[in-house]
């Protein structure tokens, strides 16, 4: 059984993925806060990615890395993102290179293209149009993954995650929602696909009107099992009831109208 390091494992996405991923991998769980380990297939490490000793300990002997750790939000200024989203991501890739880790899956975000109007998105190969300093930092992470794939041969997969909430709360999110099961499928592709060098895919499940075609993911074998329509929240908000601040017209929603500090 291969070993997968998950950074930011105590966060919301890490928590929903763990039960699925530990069916296939031994999990090394890294977070700044204590994590309750529930099985012999899990190992917890408390520490910060900015600590080089912790970083070296975390990457030793793993087959792949799922990098979830980040700071996010509309209120961040650029300096808020530097340490974790830029420096720590690059340091983790460098540590992976020196430890001969073969696979690196980066939790990117649809906010990399969030400034596009939803009705005018050029396509899956659209140039980055970040809607925030958070989205900008994810574009950097994708570029860093590409560099380490091309220069050092680490197979990297950047997943532009849509919305991974348990339920679909509004019409915009319905177009880019993803279930834990489908997200785990993409991570498995990142860990196992033999021809993977570097790819950027969208983390979305099926829906009546998906935001992205996700052609590259399909080429890699992605076949979403869940449909957003089956996970609609009882208080679901239609487009006509969404406020301007919620950004219904933009890929990135409210992030697209947020103030850059």
Backbone as a ProteinNet text record, in pm:
[ID]
protein_1_A
[PRIMARY]
XXXXXXXXXXXXXXXXXXXXXXXXXXXXXXXXXXXXXXXXXXXXXXXXXXXXXXXXXXXXXXXXXXXXXXXXXXXXXXXXXXXXXXXXXXXXXXXXXXXXXXXXXXXXXXXXXXXXXXXXXXXXXXXXXXXXXXXXXXXXXXXXXXXXXXXXXXXXXXXXXXXXXXXXXXXXXXXXXXXXXXXXXXXXXXXXXXXXXXXXXXXXXXXXXXXXXXXXXXXXXXXXXXXXXXXXXXXXXXXXXXXXXXXXXXXXXXXXXXXXX
[TERTIARY]
84.5	0	88.2	59	137.3	102.7	198.5	179.6	157.6	53.8	17.4	24.9	105.5	110.3	0.8	-78.4	-180.2	-144.9	-117.1	-94.9	-229.4	-240.8	-369.5	-478	-437.6	-529.6	-644.1	-628.4	-733.3	-839	-822.1	-919.7	-1044.4	-1137.9	-1268	-1254.9	-1175.7	-1161.3	-1085.7	-981.4	-907.3	-994.6	-1083.2	-1169.7	-1265.4	-1318.7	-1413.4	-1342.8	-1215	-1140.9	-1079.1	-1043.7	-969.6	-1036.8	-1166.4	-1227.5	-1219.5	-1219.8	-1213	-1070	-976.6	-838.8	-770.6	-807.6	-740.6	-784.1	-881.7	-915.7	-809	-728.9	-629.2	-486	-469.4	-335.4	-315.9	-189.8	-152.8	-144.1	-202	-208.9	-117.2	-34.8	43.7	-22.3	-72.9	-158	-81.9	-58.7	15.2	-78.4	-75.1	-155	-91	-124.8	-71.7	-142.6	-258.8	-336.1	-339.9	-355.3	-361.3	-475.4	-448	-547	-571.9	-697.5	-730.8	-711	-617.1	-589.5	-680.5	-756.7	-861.5	-831.3	-718.5	-686.4	-535.6	-490.6	-347.4	-291.9	-380.5	-336.7	-314.7	-326.2	-303.4	-192.8	-119.5	-13.5	-24.9	-26	-39.3	92.1	113.4	229	176.8	212.3	175.1	292.2	267.6	376	335.2	427.1	404	493.7	438.8	516.9	633.3	628.3	737.6	855.4	840.1	946.4	1018.3	1142.9	1214.4	1232.7	1250.4	1265.4	1136.2	1023.6	893.9	873.5	911.9	895.8	973.3	1097.8	1179.8	1121.8	1074.1	1012.5	887.9	809	680.5	695.4	796.2	806.2	883.5	955.9	1038.8	954.2	984.7	921.9	781.7	732	597	604.7	497.2	490.2	428.3	346.5	281.2	240.9	211.1	171.4	42.5	-53.3	-174.2	-162.6	-141.9	-115.3	-244.3	-307.7	-430.6	-405.9	-298.4	-275.8	-267.4	-340.7	-336.5	-410.5	-393	-480.1	-571.1	-696.6	-790.6	-894	-959.7	-1062.6	-1056.2	-1164.6	-1171.1	-1104.5	-1076.4	-1021.7	-869.6	-805.9	-660.3	-596.2	-487.8	-404.3	-290.3	-209.1	-105.9	-8.7	33.6	129.8	75.3	-55.7	-116.4	-94.8	-80.8	-70.7	73.2	170.2	307.7	366.5	359.1	429.2	374.3	244.6	185.9	161.7	97.8	55.9	168.8	270.4	383.8	505.8	562.7	689.6	676	571.9	556.8	527.2	450.8	423.9	552.1	633.4	760.3	855.1	858.8	944.8	901.5	771.4	720.8	759	748.2	791.3	940.6	1017.7	1162.8	1195.4	1126.6	1147.4	1106.7	998.7	955.3	1061.2	1121.8	1227.5	1344.1	1390.5	1507.3	1476	1348.7	1309.7	1264.1	1276.1	1238.6	1091.5	1006	861.2	813.9	742.4	709.1	583.1	493.8	363.1	329.7	270.5	233.4	98.8	-2.3	-136.6	-163.1	-188.7	-205.2	-352.6	-402.4	-540.6	-545.4	-570.9	-588.1	-734.9	-778.3	-913.2	-968.1	-1100.1	-1163.9	-1141.7	-1095.4	-1069	-949	-873.1	-767.3	-828	-950.2	-1020.1	-1148.5	-1151.2	-1273.5	-1320.7	-1232	-1272.2	-1347.3	-1347	-1426	-1575	-1650.5	-1795.1	-1833.4	-1928.3	-1965.6	-2020.6	-2079.4	-2135.9	-2035.7	-1910.4	-1809.5	-1676.5	-1680.5	-1558	-1502.7	-1378.1	-1324.8	-1319.3	-1308.2	-1295.9	-1201	-1181.8	-1096.8	-952.8	-909.4	-772.1	-761.7	-860.2	-858.5	-735.9	-680.7	-568.6	-614.6	-524.6	-563.7	-625.1	-727.2	-790.8	-829.7	-730.3	-758.6	-853.1	-937.9	-1035.6	-995	-876.1	-836.4	-689.5	-631.7	-494.4	-487.8	-596	-603.2	-594.9	-677.2	-673.2	-537.8	-476.4	-343.1	-241.8	-251.4	-156.9	-175.9	-298.5	-322.3	-266.3	-272	-209.1	-58.3	0.9	143.3	170.1	87.1	106.3	101	9	1.7	129.6	178.9	301.7	421	425.7	534	528.4	408.9	393.7	443.2	409.4	455	607.1	669.1	814.9	880	828.4	889	860.2	750.9	724.5	821.3	839	919.4	1069.3	1111.1	1254.8	1301.8	1216	1261.8	1182.2	1082.4	1013.2	912.2	871	764.7	631	554.1	421.8	328.4	276.3	195.2	56.1	-41.9	-179.9	-235.7	-274.1	-338.5	-489.2	-563.4	-708.9	-773.9	-835.5	-906.3	-1042.4	-1041.7	-1161.4	-1271.4	-1392.3	-1506.9	-1559.4	-1659.9	-1715	-1734.4	-1672.2	-1672.9	-1756.9	-1853.6	-1943.9	-2029	-2081	-2164.1	-2290	-2348.7	-2470.9	-2452.2	-2531.8	-2527.1	-2621.2	-2565.3	-2647.2	-2702.2	-2645.8	-2701.4	-2673.1	-2731.9	-2727.8	-2587.7	-2508	-2371.1	-2289.8	-2298.1	-2221	-2266.8	-2391.8	-2440.1	-2360	-2312.3	-2239.3	-2095.6	-2045.1	-1905.3	-1885.1	-1991	-1983.2	-1914.6	-1845.7	-1784.5	-1806.7	-1836.9	-1852.9	-1716.8	-1711.7	-1587.5	-1545.1	-1641.4	-1609.5	-1544.3	-1596.1	-1538.2	-1402.7	-1387.5	-1257.8	-1153.5	-1191.2	-1099.6	-1061	-1154.7	-1122.9	-1014.3	-1024.1	-921.6	-786.4	-787.3	-662.2	-601	-683.8	-634.2	-570.9	-629.4	-569.5	-431.6	-421.7	-292.6	-188.5	-233.5	-141.7	-105.5	-184.7	-165.7	-150	-194.2	-194.7	-52.1	-28.7	107.8	162.9	76.6	125	121.7	84.9	74.9	212.4	225	344.3	304.4	230.4	170.3	38	-66	-197.5	-274.1	-360.6	-453.5	-594.5	-670.4	-807.5	-901.5	-1030	-1129.8	-1193	-1207.1	-1269.2	-1417.5	-1494	-1639.3	-1703.5	-1821.1	-1901.9	-1993.3	-2085.4	-2183.2	-2287.8	-2343.1	-2452.3	-2525.4	-2646.2	-2720.4	-2648.4	-2573.2	-2506.3	-2368.3	-2273.2	-2143	-2068.7	-1995.1	-1920.2	-1807.7	-1749.3	-1633.6	-1658.1	-1605	-1617.6	-1530	-1415.6	-1324.8	-1272.2	-1238.1	-1192.9	-1064.2	-970.1	-842	-862.9	-947.5	-975.6	-1035.1	-1126.3	-1187.8	-1084.7	-991.6	-885.1	-800.5	-784.6	-707.6	-788.6	-916	-999	-1101.1	-1114.6	-1210.1	-1352.9	-1431.9	-1573.2	-1652.2	-1702	-1769.5	-1888.6	-1901.1	-2006.6	-2128.6	-2110.7	-2218.7	-2267.4	-2393.2	-2456.9	-2500.5	-2465.7	-2499.8	-2649.2	-2730.3	-2875.8	-2923	-2844.8	-2883.8	-2841.1	-2775.8	-2723.7	-2768.9	-2883.8	-2935.3	-2977.1	-2930.7	-2967.2	-3115.1	-3184.7	-3325.5	-3345.9	-3243.6	-3254.2	-3184	-3177.1	-3111.4	-3161.4	-3065.8	-3097.7	-3080.1	-3184.8	-3177.3	-3106.1	-3065	-2993.1	-3070.7	-3200.4	-3277.9	-3292	-3256.6	-3264.8	-3128	-3022.7	-2888.2	-2860.8	-2785.8	-2752	-2630.2	-2611.2	-2494.7	-2365.3	-2364.9	-2245.4	-2207.3	-2304.6	-2277.1	-2218.6	-2213.4	-2146.2	-2202.9	-2333.4	-2389.6	-2341.8	-2293.4	-2253.3	-2107.9	-2033.1	-1890	-1854.6	-1750.7	-1703.1	-1670.3	-1603.2	-1559	-1659.1	-1779.8	-1881.6	-1841.7	-1864.1	-1836.6	-1691	-1601	-1458.9	-1431.9	-1505.1	-1479	-1508.3	-1593.2	-1624.8	-1560.4	-1476	-1413	-1306.2	-1279	-1179.1	-1039.6	-946	-807	-740	-680.4	-619.4	-470.4
-119.4	0	124.6	217.2	339.5	434.6	523	621.8	759	827.6	960.1	1059.5	1163.1	1274	1373.6	1412.6	1516	1634.4	1748.7	1870.8	1938.6	2008	2069.1	1965.1	1848.2	1734	1756.9	1851.2	1877.8	1974.6	2028	2121.2	2051.3	2130.9	2078.4	1975.4	2006.4	1913.5	1788.4	1806.5	1690.9	1594.8	1647.9	1563.3	1479.2	1535.4	1457.8	1356.9	1381.6	1291.4	1173	1190.5	1086	949.3	937.2	803.4	733.8	811.3	753.8	718.8	806.9	784.5	674	655.7	551.8	410.8	401	270.8	223.9	320.3	286.4	319.2	405.8	451.7	453.3	438	476.7	628.6	691.8	837.4	894.9	988.9	1069	1206.5	1244.6	1362.2	1474.8	1581.9	1696	1813.9	1871.6	1990.4	2064.6	2191.7	2269.9	2237.3	2173.2	2134.6	1982.5	1929.8	1784	1722.6	1606.3	1532.5	1398.6	1364.7	1235.5	1126.1	1036.5	924.6	809	757.8	660.7	519.2	498	366.7	350.4	227.2	199.7	243.7	274.3	320.5	471.6	537.1	681.2	713.7	819.3	870.1	1021.9	1080.3	1224.5	1292.8	1408.6	1493.1	1633.5	1687.8	1825.1	1915.2	2012	2100.6	2194.7	2283.5	2389.5	2366.9	2385.1	2368.2	2465.7	2571.9	2668.9	2624.6	2513.2	2455.2	2350	2375.4	2285.6	2146.3	2134.9	2003	1922.2	1986.6	1920	1877.5	1964.6	1937	1811.9	1803.1	1686.6	1559.4	1567.9	1451.9	1407.2	1502.6	1471	1400.2	1436.8	1383.3	1252.6	1216.3	1096.5	970.4	894.9	765.1	765.6	881.3	883.3	867.3	816.2	797.3	917.1	991.4	1106.3	1206.6	1327.5	1436.3	1498.2	1515.7	1593.4	1722.5	1832.4	1960.7	2041.8	2032.6	2107.3	2235.7	2241.7	2352.8	2486.1	2584.2	2718	2814	2941.9	3042.8	3093.4	3123.4	3163	3259.1	3330.8	3424.9	3552	3627.8	3752.3	3868.6	3853.3	3964.2	3964.9	3867.1	3858.1	3967.5	4025.1	4106.5	4018.4	4071.7	3989.8	3931.1	4012.6	3965.2	3848	3844.2	3734.6	3599.2	3599.8	3473.6	3427	3512.8	3483.4	3359.8	3351.8	3244.6	3106.6	3088.9	2955.1	2923	3012.3	2980	2987.6	3064.9	3075.3	3000.7	3052.2	2996.9	2851	2819.4	2682.5	2585.2	2628.5	2541.9	2510.4	2612.7	2591.4	2506.1	2530	2450.5	2304.3	2280.4	2143.1	2072.2	2139.6	2081.6	2051.3	2141.4	2119.7	2001.8	1991.6	1877.6	1747.6	1752.1	1633.6	1590.8	1687	1655	1584.6	1638	1580.5	1445.3	1422.1	1293.6	1192.9	1231	1143.9	1101.5	1195.1	1170.1	1180.3	1079.8	1073.8	1145.5	1176.2	1231.7	1350.8	1453.7	1574.1	1621.6	1618.5	1664.6	1795.7	1899.5	2033.9	2072.6	2108.6	2156.3	2301.6	2320.9	2454.5	2494.3	2591	2644.7	2705.1	2702.4	2771.2	2921.2	2970.6	3114	3158.1	3063.4	3096.8	3161.3	3124	3182.9	3253.4	3293.4	3345.7	3479.2	3558.2	3690.5	3686.3	3572.6	3560.4	3565	3625.9	3614	3469.6	3418.2	3277.9	3248.6	3350.2	3328.8	3358.7	3389.6	3423.2	3354.3	3241.7	3167.9	3110.5	3142	3096.4	2944.9	2871	2725.5	2673.2	2542.5	2482.3	2530.6	2573.8	2620.8	2772.9	2834.5	2980	3023.8	3136.9	3192.9	3228.1	3223.8	3259.8	3399.4	3412.4	3541.1	3539.7	3548.4	3536.3	3645.6	3609	3703.4	3762.1	3726.2	3763.3	3728.8	3775.1	3733.8	3583.8	3527.8	3382.7	3312.5	3355.7	3296.9	3313.8	3429.7	3454.8	3356.3	3328.4	3235.3	3093.7	3056.8	2924.4	2915.2	3024.9	3026.6	3006.4	3067.1	3045	2898.2	2837.4	2696.8	2606.7	2634.2	2556.3	2571.3	2693.7	2717.2	2648.2	2650.1	2581.6	2431.3	2374.5	2231.6	2201.3	2287.4	2267.6	2270.6	2362.9	2372.7	2246.7	2197	2078.4	1952.2	1951.2	1838.4	1839.2	1955	1964.7	1959.3	2014.7	2016.4	1893.1	1836.9	1730.8	1600.7	1597.9	1472.6	1428.9	1518.4	1484.5	1491.2	1384.3	1385.2	1471	1578.4	1671.9	1686.5	1697.4	1721.6	1836	1943.9	2056.4	2045.5	2038.7	2023.4	2155.9	2221.5	2346.6	2312.1	2301.6	2257.4	2362.3	2314.8	2404.8	2435.5	2363	2379.2	2241.2	2218.2	2085.2	2080.6	2170.2	2165.8	2038.2	1994.6	1873.2	1885.6	2006.2	2029.1	2148.3	2152.5	2260.9	2371.4	2489.3	2592.2	2697.3	2709.2	2807.4	2766.4	2841.7	2805	2814.9	2910.9	2920	2798.9	2764.8	2650.9	2518.4	2510.1	2386.8	2356.4	2458.7	2440	2393.7	2405	2366.6	2286.6	2227.4	2147.5	2014.3	1962.1	1829.4	1752.1	1625.8	1537.7	1490.4	1445.5	1389.4	1268.1	1187	1067.2	1101.7	1203.5	1241	1308.9	1387.3	1449.1	1342	1241.1	1130.5	1057.5	1046.4	982.9	1060.9	1192.8	1274.5	1258.2	1251.9	1232.5	1097	995.2	863.2	867.2	944.5	961.6	1024.9	1126.3	1190.2	1096.5	998.7	903.9	785.2	757.3	631.1	642	750.8	755.2	745.6	648.1	619.1	724.3	791.5	891.5	1034.3	1049.7	1184.6	1248.6	1367.5	1450.4	1573.9	1662.7	1776.1	1806.8	1819.4	1851.6	1938.4	2022.5	2103.6	2058.6	2018.9	1972.2	2048	2034.5	2098.2	1994.4	2031.2	1943.9	1971.2	1911.3	1926.7	1790.4	1771.8	1653.4	1681.6	1592	1615	1716.9	1788.5	1882.3	1911.1	1968	1996.3	2094.8	2187.6	2292.1	2318.4	2226.8	2241.6	2365.7	2428.3	2548.7	2519.4	2399.6	2364.1	2231	2217	2090.7	1981.9	2020.9	1928.8	1818.8	1856.9	1760.9	1691.2	1764.5	1704.1	1597.7	1626.4	1527.3	1401.1	1417.8	1302.2	1222.2	1291.2	1223.1	1137.3	1182.2	1107.1	994	983.9	875.1	914.3	1044.5	1088.9	1067.8	1002.7	978	1003.9	1126.6	1160.6	1070.4	1030.5	938.4	1010.3	1133.9	1205.3	1323.6	1360.3	1471.3	1574.3	1700	1807	1811.9	1774.2	1778.2	1689.8	1588.9	1496	1543.6	1660.4	1709.5	1852.7	1889.9	2025.7	2048.9	2161.3	2199.1	2241.6	2212.1	2254	2404.3	2483.1	2628.8	2681.6	2600	2634.5	2768.6	2850.7	2983.6	2983.6	3016.7	3026.7	3155.2	3160.1	3276.9	3406.3	3405.3	3529.4	3579.5	3496.3	3537.9	3569.5	3552.3	3581.3	3730.9	3782.2	3924	3951.2	4076.8	4115.1	4081.6	4096.6	4067	3919.7	3832.8	3689.7	3653	3748.9	3730.4	3623.3	3618.1	3510.3	3510	3624.7	3635	3596.4	3568	3542.1	3400.3	3347.3	3213.5	3207.9	3311.2	3312.7	3367.8	3398.3	3447.2	3576.5	3583.8	3705	3746.3	3653.4	3688.4	3788.4	3775.9	3860.5	4007.3	4036.3	4174.6	4224.3	4141.7	4180.6	4286.5	4363.9	4469.5	4412.7	4446.9	4407.1	4508.3	4458.2	4549	4565.3
0	0	0	-91.4	-100.4	14.1	43	149.1	87.3	134.7	85.6	199.9	182.1	277.4	242.3	341.4	322.2	410	349.5	427	450.9	563.4	596.2	615.7	667.5	676.1	773.5	866	962.9	915	793.9	739.5	688.7	640.5	598.8	486.9	384.8	272.3	315	395.4	443.9	522.1	602.3	685.3	601.7	494.7	414.1	324.3	295.1	207.2	280.1	404.7	476.4	473.7	503.7	503.6	368.2	260.1	126.2	87.5	117.3	75.1	154	279.6	357.8	316.7	228.8	171.3	73.1	23.1	-78.9	-38.4	61.3	97.2	248.1	288.6	424.3	423.9	523.5	525.4	631.8	590.1	683.9	687.8	802.1	815.3	883.8	811.4	864.7	883.6	1003.9	1031.2	1147.9	1159.6	1271.5	1402.2	1393	1510.8	1523	1645.3	1662.3	1581.2	1523	1445.5	1513.1	1532	1591	1486.4	1513.5	1423.7	1462.7	1366.4	1397.9	1350.5	1283.5	1229.4	1221.1	1213.5	1201.8	1067.3	972.2	840.5	837.3	951.7	959.2	1058.9	1027.2	1114.6	1118	1235.8	1248	1279.7	1218.3	1247.7	1276.1	1390.6	1424	1387.4	1302.1	1263.7	1152.7	1121.1	1024.1	903	784.8	662.3	653.4	729.7	727.5	813.3	883.9	966.4	882.7	845.9	755.1	813.4	944.4	1006.5	995.1	1019.4	1004.6	859.6	769.4	626.8	586.6	631.1	597.1	656.7	779.4	843.7	767.9	724.8	662.7	528.7	450.1	313.6	305.2	409.9	402.2	385.6	280.5	261.4	204.8	161	104.1	-47.7	-105	-249.9	-320.8	-249.1	-308.2	-201.9	-247.8	-158	-210.4	-121.5	-149.5	-70	-139.7	-73.8	-64.3	53.3	80.2	158.1	233.9	326.7	252.2	300.8	241.8	333	306.7	366.4	255.1	288.2	184.1	241.5	151.2	191.8	110.3	114	37.4	108.9	237	314.6	318.4	254.6	259.2	175.6	226	138.9	87.6	-1.3	-65.2	36.9	132.7	232.3	313.5	333.8	410	343.1	211.4	136.6	117.1	143.1	102.3	169.5	301.2	371.9	338.7	348.1	330.8	183.8	110.4	-25.9	-127.6	-99	-191.2	-137	-29.5	18.7	62.4	136.8	186.2	72.3	-27	-142	-216.6	-238.5	-308.4	-224.8	-95	-6.8	-4.8	-10.8	-12.2	-141.7	-253.6	-380.3	-379	-323.4	-316.6	-225.7	-112.9	-23.6	-92	-169.2	-243.6	-344	-410.4	-507	-439.5	-327.7	-260	-197	-163.9	-105.3	-211.1	-338.4	-450.1	-443.8	-404.5	-406.1	-551	-598.1	-739.6	-781.4	-685.4	-720.2	-631.5	-691.2	-616.8	-669	-582.4	-619.1	-546.1	-623.1	-568.3	-567.9	-451.5	-439.9	-484.7	-613.4	-667.4	-652	-728.2	-708.2	-836.5	-850.2	-962.6	-955.1	-840.8	-828.3	-912.1	-967	-1063.5	-1188.3	-1221.7	-1336.6	-1291.4	-1165.7	-1106.7	-1158.5	-1222.5	-1268.3	-1401.4	-1467.5	-1590.3	-1558.2	-1648.5	-1639.6	-1672.4	-1600.7	-1617.5	-1756.6	-1821.4	-1955	-2065.8	-2028.7	-2129.3	-2101.2	-2033.3	-2003.5	-2133.2	-2170.2	-2299.1	-2315.3	-2206.3	-2215.1	-2109.9	-2107.8	-2005.5	-2012.7	-2131.8	-2148.5	-2135.7	-2072.9	-2054.5	-1975.5	-2013	-1937.4	-1796.6	-1698.9	-1562.1	-1556.1	-1475.8	-1447.2	-1300.1	-1210.4	-1066.6	-1018.9	-924	-871.5	-737.3	-688.2	-552.4	-533.8	-423.8	-392.9	-364.9	-314.6	-297.1	-432.6	-529	-662.4	-728.5	-708	-762.3	-705.4	-576.6	-514.3	-567.1	-601.7	-658.6	-800.4	-876	-1008	-994.8	-892.5	-865.6	-835.9	-752	-717.4	-839.1	-930.6	-1054.1	-1135.6	-1145.6	-1221.8	-1156.4	-1023.5	-952.7	-978.1	-979.2	-1009.6	-1150.7	-1245.6	-1382.8	-1390.4	-1319.2	-1321	-1264.9	-1153.3	-1092.3	-1173.5	-1246.4	-1336.3	-1453.6	-1513.4	-1634.1	-1606.1	-1493.6	-1463.6	-1388.5	-1303.9	-1214.1	-1225.2	-1311.7	-1338.6	-1235.1	-1145.7	-1050.9	-1125.5	-1121	-1184	-1099.3	-1156.8	-1079.6	-1141.2	-1054.5	-1096.3	-1013.4	-1080.5	-1013	-1034.5	-924.5	-931	-892.5	-989	-960.9	-899.7	-768	-696.9	-709.9	-737.2	-744.7	-606.3	-564	-429.2	-368.7	-252.9	-191.2	-64.1	-52.8	62.1	57.3	170.9	171.3	86	82.9	6.5	-87.5	-191.8	-290.5	-244.9	-215.9	-152.2	-248	-369.3	-462.5	-607	-699.7	-841.2	-900.1	-855.3	-907.1	-863.9	-737.9	-687.5	-748.7	-787.1	-851.2	-977.7	-1044.8	-1170	-1148	-1025.7	-1002.6	-873.8	-823.8	-700.7	-727	-625.4	-635.5	-505.9	-520.1	-404.2	-355.7	-232.1	-178.4	-260.2	-302.8	-379.9	-513.6	-581.7	-710.3	-693.1	-588.3	-562.2	-530.9	-455	-426.6	-554.6	-648.6	-776.7	-851	-852.3	-917	-847.9	-716.3	-642.4	-676.7	-689.4	-729.1	-867.9	-958.8	-1091.1	-1077.8	-993.1	-970.5	-912.8	-837.1	-773.9	-862.8	-963.9	-1035.8	-1186.5	-1248.3	-1395.1	-1449.2	-1535.3	-1580.2	-1674.6	-1751.1	-1847.2	-1791.9	-1666.9	-1610.4	-1598.3	-1653.6	-1634.5	-1553.7	-1617	-1545.9	-1612.2	-1533.9	-1588.8	-1490.5	-1547	-1468.3	-1504.3	-1404.3	-1427	-1333.4	-1359.3	-1273.7	-1182.3	-1056.2	-958	-950.3	-1040.8	-1041.7	-1065.3	-1008.2	-1035.6	-1154.9	-1181.4	-1287.9	-1241.3	-1337.1	-1308.6	-1439.2	-1432.4	-1555.9	-1647.3	-1589.4	-1667.5	-1606.9	-1624.8	-1559.3	-1607.7	-1516.3	-1549.2	-1648.9	-1639.5	-1721.4	-1792.6	-1913.1	-1986.1	-1924.7	-1871.1	-1801.7	-1894	-2015.1	-2115.6	-2074.9	-2016.9	-1979.1	-1872.8	-1775.1	-1670.8	-1731.4	-1825.5	-1890.1	-1968.6	-2032.6	-2105.8	-2012.5	-1888.6	-1789	-1726	-1762.8	-1712.2	-1607.8	-1581.4	-1480.2	-1527.8	-1444.9	-1474.1	-1346.4	-1328	-1202	-1174.5	-1049.2	-1007.6	-950.8	-907.9	-839.8	-921.8	-898.2	-967	-863.4	-889.1	-794.9	-765.1	-860.7	-842.6	-727.8	-695.3	-588.9	-450.3	-444.4	-316.8	-288.7	-341.1	-324.7	-179.2	-124.8	11.4	16.4	126.2	137.4	122.1	154.4	143.7	18.2	-84.9	-211	-264.9	-314.2	-366.2	-517.7	-591.1	-736.6	-778.3	-905.5	-956	-932.1	-955.8	-946.3	-803.3	-706.3	-566.2	-507.4	-586.5	-537.5	-545.3	-449.7	-447.1	-534.3	-569.1	-648.9	-575.9	-443.5	-364.2	-370.5	-397.8	-409.9	-545.4	-636.3	-764.4	-854.5	-875.4	-957.3	-1101.6	-1151	-1291.5	-1315.5	-1209.2	-1222.8	-1180.8	-1243.4	-1207.3	-1059.3	-1008.9	-870.2	-771.1	-815.2	-723.8	-655.8	-525.6	-449.5	-448.1	-470.6	-476.1	-588.3	-699.4	-815.9	-789.1	-693	-660.6	-533.6	-473.8	-347.3	-370.4	-267.2	-275.6	-252	-339.9	-320.4	-229.4	-121.6	-24.2	-51.7
[MASK]
+++++++++++++++++++++++++++++++++++++++++++++++++++++++++++++++++++++++++++++++++++++++++++++++++++++++++++++++++++++++++++++++++++++++++++++++++++++++++++++++++++++++++++++++++++++++++++++++++++++++++++++++++++++++++++++++++++++++++++++++++++++++++++++++++++++

